[in-house]
C-alpha cells in the first residue's frame, strides 16, 4: 500500500513538474513584444517554417498573399527566429533607410571558411568604411562612368565573336555570358581580362555557379547555426564543399596576382587595397582577410546578377519576337548597321530602354532582397521591431502588385512609356533594392545591361531552336531567380 501511495505521489509530482515546464516553455515561446507586426501564428517551436517548406508556391508569393491579409509589414516565427517581411516601396524605404535596420545577419558557414568581413556580411562602422573605400576605388578606375563604356563594349564584342562561331546552330548561352560579364569586374579587381579558355578563370566561374545553384538550400544553412552544424546531411555537406571550393579558388587567384605587386605601379582594386594597408598596417578594415572577402564579394556580385538578367533577356526575346524586332528597328534607325550602339544613344532609344526596365521588373532576380537584421530596437510604420529580427523586402510583390501594375504577369514594355513615347521613371521598379544598402554596383550593372543587350540585338536575332521544346519562362529559386537552362539560335544579322 505504501508503495502504491509512493508511486501516486511520484506521478503527481511528475505531472506537476511537467505542467510547470510546459507553462514556462509556453510562456517563453509566446513572449513577444506588445506591438509586433501582424502575421500567422504557425506551429509550436517551428513557427511558420513547415508551411514555407511544404508549400508548392515560392516564398515571395506566399508572403505577398499574407500581406493582402495582414498589411504591408508582416511578421512570422521561423524556427524561433522572428522574421519581418516588408511589402511596398513606402514600407521598404522607411525600414531600410534606418541605420538600425542596415546590419547583416551572421553567415555561419562562410564566416568559418574565410575569416574577415567584406561588403556583403559586414555591418556598422566597418561596413561604412569598406563600402566608402570600395566605391571610391571603383570610381577611380572609371566604373559607372562614361569612360568605362569601352571596357564593357570590348567584352560584349568578344562575346559576339564567340557566338558568331556557332553559325546559327543551337547552343547553351549561360557559360559564355557569365565569362564575358565576369571579365568586366575582373579587369578592375585583378587588373586583367582572362581568355575564355583560361583554366583558372574557368574554374572560378564553375565554382561560383556551383555555389549559386546550391545556395537555395544554402541560404537557410548560412543563417541557421543549428543547420550549419548538421554536416551529416548531404545538402549541408555539399553546400559547404562548394563554398570551400570557391573560397580556395579566390585565394589562389589573389595569391598569384600579389606576386607581382608593386606599390609604385598600382594596377587595380587589389593593389589599391594593399597600398592602403601598407599605410596603416593590419587594421580593422585594411587587413588581408578583409581584402580577400571584398574581392570575392565584388566578383560574385559583379557577375551573377547581370548574367542572370541577360539570360532572362534572351529568353524573353525568343518568346516575344515582335518585341525583339521592334528593338532592332529602333537600334537600326539610330545607329545604322555600320556601328555599334553607344551609351550616348540611350536618350534616342526609349523603346529599348522600356524593354530593359520591363525585363528587370518581370524577372525580379532577387525577389526577397538580401536579408537585413535589426541591430537595436526600432519601429516601422508604428510596429515594434526588436533587436535581432530578420527583415526581408519582398521586391517581387512591388513588381507584381496588380494595384500598381496593370496585368503584372504580362510582358508589356509599353508600361514604361508615356503617350509621347518617352520613358517613364517608376518608383515601384526597384531591381537594385532600396535604402542604405542599395546595390553598390548599380551604376555598373545598368551600363552593362544596356551595352550587352543593345550590342547583342544589334548583331543577332535570337530564336528558339527548331527542334527544341517551347520557350519556358518558368524560373528556379537558387541564389537568384534564374531561368532554367535553355538553348538558343543566335542568327547573325546582315
C-alpha positions, 0 to 999 in steps of 0.5 A: 500500500505504501508503495502504491501511495509512493508511486501516486505521489511520484506521478503527481509530482511528475505531472506537476513538474511537467505542467510547470515546464510546459507553462514556462516553455509556453510562456517563453515561446509566446513572449513577444513584444506588445506591438509586433507586426501582424502575421500567422501564428504557425506551429509550436517551436517551428513557427511558420517554417513547415508551411514555407517548406511544404508549400508548392508556391515560392516564398515571395508569393506566399508572403505577398498573399499574407500581406493582402491579409495582414498589411504591408509589414508582416511578421512570422516565427521561423524556427524561433527566429522572428522574421519581418517581411516588408511589402511596398516601396513606402514600407521598404524605404522607411525600414531600410533607410534606418541605420538600425535596420542596415546590419547583416545577419551572421553567415555561419558557414562562410564566416568559418571558411574565410575569416574577415568581413567584406561588403556583403556580411559586414555591418556598422562602422566597418561596413561604412568604411569598406563600402566608402573605400570600395566605391571610391576605388571603383570610381577611380578606375572609371566604373559607372562612368562614361569612360568605362563604356569601352571596357564593357563594349570590348567584352560584349564584342568578344562575346559576339565573336564567340557566338558568331562561331556557332553559325546559327546552330543551337547552343547553351548561352549561360557559360559564355555570358557569365565569362564575358560579364565576369571579365568586366569586374575582373579587369578592375579587381585583378587588373586583367581580362582572362581568355575564355579558355583560361583554366583558372578563370574557368574554374572560378566561374564553375565554382561560383555557379556551383555555389549559386545553384546550391545556395537555395538550400544554402541560404537557410544553412548560412543563417541557421547555426543549428543547420550549419552544424548538421554536416551529416546531411548531404545538402549541408555537406555539399553546400559547404564543399562548394563554398570551400571550393570557391573560397580556395579558388579566390585565394589562389587567384589573389595569391598569384596576382600579389606576386607581382605587386608593386606599390609604385605601379598600382594596377587595380582594386587589389593593389589599391587595397594593399597600398592602403594597408601598407599605410596603416598596417593590419587594421580593422578594415585594411587587413588581408582577410578583409581584402580577400572577402571584398574581392570575392564579394565584388566578383560574385556580385559583379557577375551573377546578377547581370548574367542572370538578367541577360539570360532572362533577356534572351529568353524573353526575346525568343518568346516575344519576337515582335518585341525583339524586332521592334528593338532592332528597328529602333537600334537600326534607325539610330545607329545604322548597321555600320556601328555599334550602339553607344551609351550616348544613344540611350536618350534616342532609344526609349523603346529599348530602354522600356524593354530593359526596365520591363525585363528587370521588373518581370524577372525580379532576380532577387525577389526577397532582397538580401536579408537585413537584421535589426541591430537595436530596437526600432519601429516601422510604420508604428510596429515594434521591431526588436533587436535581432529580427530578420527583415526581408523586402519582398521586391517581387510583390512591388513588381507584381502588385496588380494595384500598381501594375496593370496585368503584372504577369504580362510582358508589356514594355509599353508600361514604361512609356508615356503617350509621347513615347518617352520613358517613364521613371517608376518608383515601384521598379526597384531591381537594385533594392532600396535604402542604405544598402542599395546595390553598390554596383548599380551604376555598373550593372545598368551600363552593362545591361544596356551595352550587352543587350543593345550590342547583342540585338544589334548583331543577332536575332535570337530564336528558339531552336527548331527542334527544341521544346517551347520557350519556358519562362518558368524560373528556379529559386537558387541564389537568384531567380534564374531561368532554367537552362535553355538553348538558343539560335543566335542568327547573325544579322546582315 
